[in-house]
Amino acid sequence: LLNKTTFSKRDTTDSPKPQRLTSLRSSERAHIPVDSAPVVTVSSPAKSNVIKGFLVSGDNNPETNNTNQSSRSASPTVVEKTNPETTSQKVKISEEVINTSKKNVVKAEEQFKEDRGSCKEQLHMVVTGHVDAGKSTLMGHLLFKLGHVSSKTMHKYEQESKKLGKQSFIYAWILDETGEERSRGITMDVGQSKFETKTKIVTLLDAPGHKDFIPNMITGAAQADVALLVVDSTRGEFETGFESGGQTREHALLVRSLGVNQLCVVINKLDTVDWCEERFLEISVKMGTFLKQAGFKEKDVMFVPCSGLTGENLVEAPVCENLLKWYKGLTLLEVIDKFKCPERPVSKPLRVSVNDIYKGTGSGFCVSGRVETGMVQVGDKVLVQPQNEIALVKAITIDELPSQKAFAGDYISVTLANFDQQNIAIGYILSDPTSPTPVSSKFEARIVVFNTSVPITRGYPVVLHIQSLSEQAVITKLIAQLNKSTGDIVKQRPRCLLKNSNAMVIIETSKPICIELYRDMKELGRFMLRVSGVTIAAGLITKIM
């Protein structure tokens, strides 16, 4: 009854029908380094091209430019996308593949309008917040009120939760399906469900709040267009999540670094303070101030009071007198409906980020992930990178239903043929063969350093996160320290970078990976750096070397 997928390890045995997965437990993938700490971020570019103290474009390398950093319009640059020495060997592309790829690019916008023009908009929403803020209960109750869970199923959950002494978790069990999640009372993997508003079809990504499962959250949040940030308004609990060490701040910064710029702060459990207006305003002011500093615009942040357990102000207008005295705003469902869907870059070259790999039915195998840009059709040939080998798209499924094509923004399972499953891994990219993803192990980037206790020096080892990819890397060169506000060069070749500083650096990974310039393809041009389970910086790729 509930269209739901949990993000977990895929069994490699045959199954009756392929399931669409879009993530995995990091600890269960040997080739993915495991982190477990709050992740923080850099805001997306403003019109001035300044991002938290550094410019998105323009030649600002002090070794080639001794003047202060200027704007993009004042000093345009041509950026090399790849170096032949660092990319894989070129693969032979047949004329048929070239012609098919060209037709796809030309017709993508037209086909997207034809296929999706009359449908409701597709919106991908991640639900984040400190552990025990009530995220799963909130969204589980919302799904129940929308009719996605039967009364019979809810009665079953009620009886089972009573046996474990966890009756208050009844709605959370709609999304937390594994025995371990239910016994521990926390979300561990990213749960996925769908529901509809008046104008949108919403894909819900319920992310774990515990700091031990931040890597799972990164993969889920990387797929989101918008976010709900759930906070517990109980006295003392909000403060615990918001202060240093809590996940409220880190989750807000995380989703911002991953490109989310629309956010709703859900002030949950307000019934525990008798729907106190003063408490609602207190939390709203504190969160509003912080979110502005994090890079969110005031017009893109909304606040809504509710109770996930009682269901007040989720779908129907509130009936509680204490809330009605002062709140005349929208319900949570109406707030979600107000979110704006981003433009889908369907005309750009194909990029599909691989989030999981598993054996499907029949011949071939399946990979699941998000179409970042472009479109793909059954029968297309795609380039698997950085392996640089051609594979045939034998079948596509969206929401476990077969489809002939998929567009940017879709979560898909693709059955690949004429390709060895051993030659693909999590974090790989399926590309347009005529316009492949740059592959390199060295790039220049502009970074923001967060609240790290250890200064960053040349040779500093880190774990690089781009979408679902995690890779060992080293900061090999500190090119310049930048002014936080203007992006101008403050100091060339600094000896170290301290917390809250902005800088231009060179990073080298342990092996070649798929990356893009941020100004060409934001989805694959932003990254985070983590050390020992702590996020120390985030940045944008400005030059591929």
DOGU-189877 format. One record per residue (C-alpha): residue in three letters; x, y, z. Coordinates in Angstrom, 3 decimals. Layout:
N
  code         u         v         w
   ALA         X         Y         Z
...
This chain:
545
  code         u         v         w
   LEU     0.000     0.000     0.000
   LEU     2.903     2.295     0.660
   ASN     5.406     2.925    -2.087
   LYS     8.537     2.803     0.007
   THR    12.144     1.878    -0.421
   THR    14.736     1.735     2.322
   PHE    18.321     2.401     1.418
   SER    20.196    -0.762     2.235
   LYS    22.593    -3.285     0.843
   ARG    21.308    -5.115    -2.229
   ASP    21.299    -8.905    -2.332
   THR    23.001   -10.164    -5.490
   THR    20.621   -13.078    -5.938
   ASP    17.793   -13.044    -8.437
   SER    14.611   -11.415    -7.224
   PRO    11.060   -11.547    -8.623
   LYS    11.337    -7.976    -9.849
   PRO    14.060    -5.349    -9.564
   GLN    13.595    -2.849    -6.763
   ARG    14.616     0.774    -7.184
   LEU    17.220     1.759    -4.641
   THR    18.897     5.138    -4.449
   SER    21.415     4.682    -1.668
   LEU    23.024     2.209     0.674
   ARG    24.540     1.779     4.064
   SER    28.048     3.114     3.802
   SER    29.390     0.612     6.298
   GLU    28.331    -2.227     3.998
   ARG    30.317    -1.046     0.985
   ALA    33.992    -1.923     1.300
   HIS    35.063     0.599    -1.290
   ILE    33.392     3.547     0.446
   PRO    35.182     5.094     3.469
   VAL    32.830     5.334     6.419
   ASP    32.355     8.631     8.199
   SER    30.032     9.387    11.060
   ALA    29.774    13.044    11.850
   PRO    27.781    16.173    11.159
   VAL    28.205    17.600     7.698
   VAL    28.326    21.296     6.982
   THR    28.297    23.464     3.901
   VAL    28.843    26.359     1.572
   SER    25.961    28.339     0.103
   SER    25.168    28.381    -3.600
   PRO    26.322    31.291    -5.766
   ALA    24.636    34.649    -5.591
   LYS    24.344    36.859    -8.649
   SER    27.592    38.569    -7.683
   ASN    29.324    35.183    -8.084
   VAL    30.599    35.396    -4.502
   ILE    30.009    32.258    -2.458
   LYS    30.783    32.592     1.214
   GLY    33.865    34.626     0.385
   PHE    35.013    33.252    -2.925
   LEU    34.086    33.753    -6.559
   VAL    32.594    31.037    -8.710
   SER    34.523    32.072   -11.800
   GLY    37.358    34.248   -12.926
   ASP    41.095    33.576   -12.915
   ASN    42.233    34.026    -9.345
   ASN    45.347    31.916    -9.314
   PRO    48.067    34.019    -7.714
   GLU    50.693    32.197    -9.697
   THR    49.274    33.593   -12.933
   ASN    47.530    36.718   -11.699
   ASN    49.097    39.132    -9.231
   THR    46.112    41.432    -9.041
   ASN    43.186    41.131    -6.685
   GLN    40.376    38.811    -7.631
   SER    37.961    40.439   -10.036
   SER    34.445    39.609   -11.116
   ARG    33.561    37.140   -13.820
   SER    32.618    39.847   -16.272
   ALA    35.834    41.763   -15.589
   SER    38.216    38.866   -16.090
   PRO    36.716    36.036   -18.123
   THR    38.684    32.817   -18.273
   VAL    38.733    29.698   -20.329
   VAL    38.892    26.697   -18.030
   GLU    40.390    23.453   -19.205
   LYS    38.032    20.609   -18.447
   THR    40.469    17.713   -18.570
   ASN    44.087    16.810   -19.040
   PRO    44.673    13.879   -21.398
   GLU    47.266    12.495   -18.986
   THR    44.735    12.192   -16.175
   THR    41.728    10.863   -18.078
   SER    40.988     7.309   -19.132
   GLN    41.841     6.144   -22.614
   LYS    39.395     7.282   -25.236
   VAL    36.811     4.722   -26.252
   LYS    35.757     4.284   -29.868
   ILE    32.282     5.707   -30.426
   SER    30.313     4.466   -33.424
   GLU    28.551     6.902   -35.739
   GLU    25.217     5.373   -34.710
   VAL    25.860     6.183   -31.033
   ILE    26.933     9.726   -31.915
   ASN    23.796    10.363   -33.973
   THR    21.524     8.917   -31.262
   SER    23.150    11.085   -28.588
   LYS    22.782    14.211   -30.705
   LYS    19.092    13.481   -31.315
   ASN    18.521    12.985   -27.587
   VAL    20.054    16.355   -26.746
   VAL    18.127    18.169   -29.481
   LYS    14.776    16.580   -28.626
   ALA    15.172    16.381   -24.844
   GLU    13.315    19.583   -24.007
   GLU    10.561    18.786   -26.490
   GLN    10.119    15.240   -25.169
   PHE    10.193    16.407   -21.559
   LYS     7.328    18.832   -22.215
   GLU     5.419    16.172   -24.136
   ASP     5.865    13.523   -21.421
   ARG     5.603    15.670   -18.300
   GLY     3.948    18.895   -19.418
   SER     0.418    17.912   -18.400
   CYS     1.465    16.060   -15.245
   LYS     1.929    17.343   -11.735
   GLU     5.426    18.631   -11.014
   GLN     7.888    16.191    -9.452
   LEU     9.443    17.413    -6.188
   HIS    12.116    15.585    -4.189
   MET    12.099    16.494    -0.493
   VAL    14.472    15.376     2.254
   VAL    13.406    15.437     5.914
   THR    16.273    16.274     8.276
   GLY    16.798    17.225    11.892
   HIS    18.370    16.248    15.204
   VAL    17.908    12.681    16.445
   ASP    14.529    12.214    18.197
   ALA    13.096    15.433    16.729
   GLY    10.165    13.309    15.528
   LYS    10.897    13.206    11.798
   SER     9.640     9.682    11.083
   THR     6.575    10.078    13.308
   LEU     5.745    13.384    11.614
   MET     5.965    12.070     8.064
   GLY     4.442     8.687     8.911
   HIS     1.380    10.424    10.379
   LEU     1.182    12.670     7.307
   LEU     1.182     9.615     5.024
   PHE    -1.501     7.956     7.156
   LYS    -3.728    11.038     6.981
   LEU    -3.293    11.108     3.201
   GLY    -4.548     7.526     2.959
   HIS    -1.269     5.824     2.075
   VAL    -1.516     3.419     5.027
   SER    -4.613     1.364     5.808
   SER    -6.303     1.235     9.200
   LYS    -5.587    -2.500     9.270
   THR    -1.862    -1.892     8.908
   MET    -1.936     0.809    11.568
   HIS    -3.734    -1.563    13.945
   LYS    -0.970    -4.098    13.358
   TYR     1.709    -1.479    14.111
   GLU    -0.173    -0.453    17.236
   GLN    -0.218    -4.002    18.596
   GLU     3.438    -4.616    17.747
   SER     4.623    -1.316    19.228
   LYS     2.709    -2.029    22.447
   LYS     4.550    -5.326    22.845
   LEU     7.882    -3.497    22.665
   GLY     6.720    -0.714    24.951
   LYS     7.103     1.832    22.152
   GLN     3.515     2.842    21.441
   SER     4.523     6.443    20.685
   PHE     6.541     5.129    17.724
   ILE     3.487     3.771    15.905
   TYR     3.598     6.316    13.059
   ALA     7.395     6.182    12.815
   TRP     7.131     2.494    11.948
   ILE     5.506     3.421     8.650
   LEU     8.943     4.605     7.521
   ASP    11.266     2.739     9.913
   GLU    10.691    -0.803     8.695
   THR    13.733    -2.761     9.873
   GLY    13.766    -4.583    13.196
   GLU    16.887    -2.759    14.349
   GLU    15.405     0.663    13.594
   ARG    12.241    -0.208    15.492
   SER    14.016    -1.687    18.513
   ARG    16.437     1.244    18.780
   GLY    13.784     3.820    17.987
   ILE    15.937     5.677    15.461
   THR    16.138     5.905    11.669
   MET    19.331     4.357    10.290
   ASP    18.801     4.288     6.521
   VAL    17.057     6.750     4.239
   GLY    13.425     5.731     3.754
   GLN    11.607     6.723     0.574
   SER     7.884     7.216    -0.017
   LYS     5.623     9.193    -2.342
   PHE     2.553    11.340    -1.823
   GLU     0.688    14.061    -3.689
   THR    -0.308    17.633    -2.962
   LYS    -2.638    19.757    -5.103
   THR     0.055    20.591    -7.630
   LYS     2.948    18.188    -6.974
   ILE     4.029    14.585    -6.699
   VAL     6.446    14.536    -3.780
   THR     9.205    11.975    -3.309
   LEU     9.867    11.883     0.423
   LEU    13.368    11.057     1.685
   ASP    13.352    10.421     5.434
   ALA    16.987    10.867     6.512
   PRO    18.582     9.569     9.728
   GLY    19.234    12.186    12.400
   HIS    21.891    10.381    14.427
   LYS    25.460    11.523    13.791
   ASP    26.600     7.909    13.308
   PHE    24.544     7.713    10.109
   ILE    25.554    11.013     8.491
   PRO    27.078     9.216     5.447
   ASN    23.644     7.719     4.714
   MET    22.111    11.144     5.083
   ILE    24.590    12.708     2.645
   THR    23.532    10.302    -0.095
   GLY    19.845    10.954     0.556
   ALA    20.146    14.724     0.877
   ALA    22.197    14.923    -2.321
   GLN    19.067    13.899    -4.229
   ALA    16.750    16.551    -2.767
   ASP    15.282    19.686    -4.336
   VAL    13.924    21.069    -1.047
   ALA    14.120    20.180     2.636
   LEU    12.125    20.029     5.837
   LEU    14.193    20.740     8.952
   VAL    12.330    19.283    11.929
   VAL    13.072    20.719    15.382
   ASP    11.779    19.540    18.758
   SER    10.156    22.504    20.531
   THR    10.163    20.748    23.921
   ARG    12.026    22.922    26.413
   GLY    15.636    21.821    26.561
   GLU    15.371    19.549    23.522
   PHE    15.538    22.326    20.934
   GLU    18.562    23.779    22.706
   THR    20.287    20.366    22.735
   GLY    19.843    19.942    18.991
   PHE    20.740    23.522    18.151
   GLU    23.851    23.975    20.283
   SER    27.330    22.683    19.453
   GLY    27.314    18.919    18.983
   GLY    23.640    18.794    17.976
   GLN    22.536    17.911    14.475
   THR    20.119    20.782    13.768
   ARG    22.817    23.222    12.649
   GLU    24.824    20.592    10.809
   HIS    21.826    19.279     8.896
   ALA    20.851    22.784     7.784
   LEU    24.387    23.434     6.582
   LEU    24.524    20.030     4.945
   VAL    21.465    20.497     2.760
   ARG    22.651    23.996     1.840
   SER    25.997    22.628     0.666
   LEU    24.202    20.102    -1.489
   GLY    22.354    22.809    -3.401
   VAL    19.066    23.012    -1.483
   ASN    17.929    26.635    -1.162
   GLN    14.270    26.192    -0.126
   LEU    13.614    25.093     3.437
   CYS    10.697    24.693     5.819
   VAL    11.464    24.637     9.537
   VAL     8.873    22.335    11.111
   ILE     8.509    23.312    14.765
   ASN     7.335    19.936    16.018
   LYS     5.969    18.748    19.371
   LEU     4.571    22.207    20.127
   ASP     1.786    20.445    22.012
   THR     4.339    19.666    24.756
   VAL     4.493    23.395    25.573
   ASP     0.717    23.874    25.230
   TRP     1.036    25.502    21.790
   CYS     2.890    28.463    23.279
   GLU     3.260    31.310    20.767
   GLU     6.280    32.723    22.602
   ARG     8.122    29.408    22.237
   PHE     7.287    29.264    18.526
   LEU     8.600    32.806    18.003
   GLU    11.718    32.163    20.083
   ILE    12.676    29.159    17.965
   SER    11.746    30.925    14.714
   VAL    13.992    33.905    15.506
   LYS    16.979    31.748    16.482
   MET    16.624    29.500    13.453
   GLY    15.960    32.396    11.081
   THR    19.129    34.196    12.155
   PHE    21.245    31.075    11.795
   LEU    19.780    30.066     8.429
   LYS    20.473    33.524     7.020
   GLN    24.102    33.175     8.086
   ALA    24.181    29.737     6.466
   GLY    23.204    31.222     3.101
   PHE    19.422    30.771     2.962
   LYS    17.376    33.734     1.776
   GLU    14.596    34.901     4.070
   LYS    11.973    34.512     1.323
   ASP    12.969    30.858     0.832
   VAL    12.506    29.822     4.483
   MET     9.105    29.014     6.010
   PHE     8.087    28.094     9.567
   VAL     5.134    25.905    10.541
   PRO     3.942    24.703    13.988
   CYS     2.601    21.173    14.334
   SER     2.582    17.919    16.263
   GLY     3.588    14.724    14.510
   LEU     2.090    12.571    17.245
   THR    -1.352    14.225    17.512
   GLY    -1.494    15.155    13.810
   GLU    -2.334    18.797    14.523
   ASN    -1.776    21.116    11.524
   LEU    -0.419    18.396     9.239
   VAL    -3.155    18.043     6.608
   GLU    -6.271    19.715     8.005
   ALA    -6.459    23.192     9.543
   PRO    -5.782    23.126    13.301
   VAL    -8.653    22.669    15.737
   CYS    -6.756    23.164    18.986
   GLU    -7.966    26.400    20.604
   ASN    -4.562    27.317    22.027
   LEU    -3.047    27.168    18.543
   LEU    -5.970    28.885    16.828
   LYS    -5.606    31.873    19.164
   TRP    -2.485    33.050    17.356
   TYR    -1.796    30.895    14.249
   LYS    -3.692    31.589    11.013
   GLY    -1.090    30.186     8.627
   LEU    -0.744    27.144     6.382
   THR    -0.786    23.458     7.226
   LEU     2.359    21.409     6.621
   LEU     0.863    19.906     3.451
   GLU     0.048    23.388     2.109
   VAL     3.586    24.566     2.872
   ILE     5.021    21.626     0.934
   ASP     2.733    22.474    -1.986
   LYS     4.158    26.024    -2.026
   PHE     7.704    24.829    -2.715
   LYS     8.935    25.662    -6.209
   CYS    10.293    22.871    -8.368
   PRO    13.698    23.646    -9.906
   GLU    14.228    23.621   -13.639
   ARG    15.370    20.230   -14.843
   PRO    18.525    20.452   -17.025
   VAL    17.229    17.965   -19.587
   SER    19.094    19.560   -22.500
   LYS    22.526    19.048   -20.949
   PRO    24.603    15.924   -21.665
   LEU    23.487    12.810   -19.793
   ARG    24.829    12.246   -16.286
   VAL    23.462     9.504   -14.018
   SER    25.132     9.127   -10.617
   VAL    25.273     5.474    -9.561
   ASN    24.009     4.894    -6.011
   ASP    23.536     1.121    -5.987
   ILE    24.298    -1.964    -8.071
   TYR    22.452    -5.270    -7.934
   LYS    21.417    -8.291    -9.950
   GLY    18.013    -8.070   -11.566
   THR    15.853   -10.628   -13.328
   GLY    17.012   -12.163   -16.585
   SER    20.289   -11.178   -18.227
   GLY    22.237    -8.080   -17.346
   PHE    22.325    -6.286   -14.012
   CYS    20.769    -3.160   -12.532
   VAL    22.166     0.123   -11.310
   SER    20.051     2.697    -9.543
   GLY    20.586     6.405    -9.124
   ARG    19.520     9.872   -10.045
   VAL    19.538    11.374   -13.514
   GLU    21.457    14.556   -12.740
   THR    21.244    16.039   -16.233
   GLY    20.003    15.088   -19.692
   MET    17.747    12.206   -20.683
   VAL    18.180     8.490   -21.311
   GLN    16.090     6.031   -23.328
   VAL    15.850     2.267   -23.617
   GLY    18.255     1.201   -26.362
   ASP    20.718     4.019   -25.709
   LYS    24.394     3.301   -25.248
   VAL    25.998     5.026   -22.275
   LEU    29.602     5.527   -21.237
   VAL    30.424     4.125   -17.788
   GLN    32.997     6.376   -16.153
   PRO    35.723     6.494   -14.988
   GLN    35.959     2.935   -16.376
   ASN    35.364     4.415   -19.842
   GLU    33.432     1.474   -21.291
   ILE    30.210     1.418   -23.294
   ALA    27.075    -0.286   -21.923
   LEU    23.619    -0.813   -23.425
   VAL    20.508     0.458   -21.627
   LYS    18.268    -2.598   -21.798
   ALA    15.452    -1.416   -19.500
   ILE    14.459     1.525   -17.302
   THR    12.143     1.536   -14.296
   ILE    10.809     4.557   -12.397
   ASP     8.961     3.858    -9.137
   GLU     9.211     0.152   -10.006
   LEU     7.216     0.715   -13.207
   PRO     8.788     0.186   -16.651
   SER     9.499     3.316   -18.663
   GLN    10.931     3.957   -22.107
   LYS    12.773     7.107   -21.055
   ALA    13.879     9.130   -18.042
   PHE    14.794    12.777   -17.562
   ALA    16.917    14.915   -15.259
   GLY    15.569    14.709   -11.718
   ASP    14.220    11.152   -12.039
   TYR    15.325     8.327    -9.739
   ILE    15.727     5.288   -11.910
   SER    16.832     1.692   -12.061
   VAL    18.632     0.855   -15.280
   THR    19.309    -2.642   -16.562
   LEU    22.676    -2.616   -18.340
   ALA    23.831    -5.194   -20.883
   ASN    27.064    -5.850   -22.793
   PHE    29.023    -4.760   -19.740
   ASP    30.812    -6.548   -16.876
   GLN    29.230    -5.814   -13.494
   GLN    32.674    -5.972   -11.878
   ASN    33.684    -2.829   -13.782
   ILE    31.213    -0.470   -12.103
   ALA    31.021     0.831    -8.533
   ILE    29.075     3.230    -6.345
   GLY    29.933     6.800    -7.331
   TYR    30.513     6.015   -11.003
   ILE    28.725     8.078   -13.657
   LEU    26.745     7.002   -16.713
   SER    27.522     9.630   -19.353
   ASP    26.642    10.688   -22.851
   PRO    29.354     8.954   -24.961
   THR    29.740    12.036   -27.166
   SER    30.128    14.402   -24.201
   PRO    31.710    12.406   -21.375
   THR    32.273    13.489   -17.799
   PRO    35.784    14.830   -17.111
   VAL    37.857    12.264   -15.220
   SER    40.818    13.391   -13.153
   SER    42.625    12.891    -9.871
   LYS    43.631    16.543    -9.468
   PHE    41.634    19.764    -9.393
   GLU    41.628    23.323    -8.118
   ALA    38.839    24.399    -5.790
   ARG    37.609    27.234    -3.626
   ILE    36.724    26.047    -0.160
   VAL    35.202    27.277     3.082
   VAL    36.811    25.844     6.213
   PHE    34.433    25.121     9.075
   ASN    34.864    24.876    12.802
   THR    37.898    22.580    12.783
   SER    40.239    22.444    15.765
   VAL    43.249    21.420    13.662
   PRO    44.676    23.871    11.072
   ILE    44.676    22.622     7.487
   THR    48.181    22.439     6.041
   ARG    49.740    21.266     2.784
   GLY    49.539    17.485     2.599
   TYR    46.428    17.298     4.803
   PRO    44.603    13.946     4.211
   VAL    40.806    14.063     3.841
   VAL    37.833    12.041     2.593
   LEU    36.196    13.698    -0.416
   HIS    32.395    13.408    -0.819
   ILE    30.741    14.138    -4.185
   GLN    27.166    12.854    -4.481
   SER    27.363     9.144    -3.543
   LEU    31.130     8.966    -4.068
   SER    33.585     8.881    -1.168
   GLU    37.275     8.930    -2.022
   GLN    40.542     9.360    -0.124
   ALA    42.254    12.630    -1.047
   VAL    45.002    15.041    -0.025
   ILE    45.093    18.848    -0.031
   THR    48.395    19.169    -1.877
   LYS    48.656    22.936    -2.169
   LEU    47.329    26.053    -0.440
   ILE    47.231    28.587    -3.265
   ALA    45.706    31.598    -1.516
   GLN    43.564    32.716     1.384
   LEU    40.548    34.785     0.321
   ASN    38.510    37.572     1.860
   LYS    35.236    36.173     3.234
   SER    33.071    38.959     1.834
   THR    34.684    39.952    -1.465
   GLY    36.688    36.915    -2.499
   ASP    39.806    39.049    -2.966
   ILE    43.179    37.464    -2.250
   VAL    44.261    38.193     1.312
   LYS    47.419    36.113     1.397
   GLN    49.227    34.070    -1.220
   ARG    50.588    30.621    -0.334
   PRO    49.439    30.617     3.300
   ARG    51.168    28.149     5.616
   CYS    47.854    26.918     7.040
   LEU    44.104    27.498     6.996
   LEU    42.251    28.108    10.252
   LYS    38.550    27.664    11.018
   ASN    36.060    29.896     9.187
   SER    38.630    30.806     6.531
   ASN    38.128    30.849     2.753
   ALA    40.805    29.651     0.398
   MET    41.819    28.395    -3.000
   VAL    43.520    24.996    -2.918
   ILE    44.591    22.056    -5.049
   ILE    43.248    18.621    -4.136
   GLU    44.451    15.245    -5.383
   THR    42.439    12.040    -5.022
   SER    43.864     8.550    -4.617
   LYS    42.554     7.590    -8.054
   PRO    40.809     9.317   -10.988
   ILE    37.173    10.240   -10.322
   CYS    34.298    11.836   -12.235
   ILE    34.023    15.566   -11.565
   GLU    32.684    18.684   -13.289
   LEU    33.327    22.395   -13.090
   TYR    30.784    23.948   -10.755
   ARG    29.817    26.597   -13.285
   ASP    29.145    23.916   -15.932
   MET    27.320    21.327   -13.824
   LYS    26.620    22.206   -10.201
   GLU    25.500    18.694    -9.279
   LEU    28.987    17.233    -9.806
   GLY    30.943    20.413    -9.100
   ARG    30.378    20.735    -5.347
   PHE    31.985    18.611    -2.663
   MET    32.613    18.189     1.057
   LEU    35.788    17.247     2.920
   ARG    35.623    15.113     6.056
   VAL    38.228    13.890     8.529
   SER    37.642    11.287    11.257
   GLY    33.883    11.599    10.953
   VAL    33.873    15.401    11.044
   THR    33.193    17.696     8.100
   ILE    35.961    20.265     7.928
   ALA    35.212    22.073     4.656
   ALA    33.019    22.347     1.579
   GLY    33.849    23.774    -1.790
   LEU    33.387    24.212    -5.521
   ILE    35.527    22.862    -8.340
   THR    36.956    25.707   -10.431
   LYS    39.568    23.970   -12.580
   ILE    40.185    20.364   -13.572
   MET    43.874    19.628   -13.996
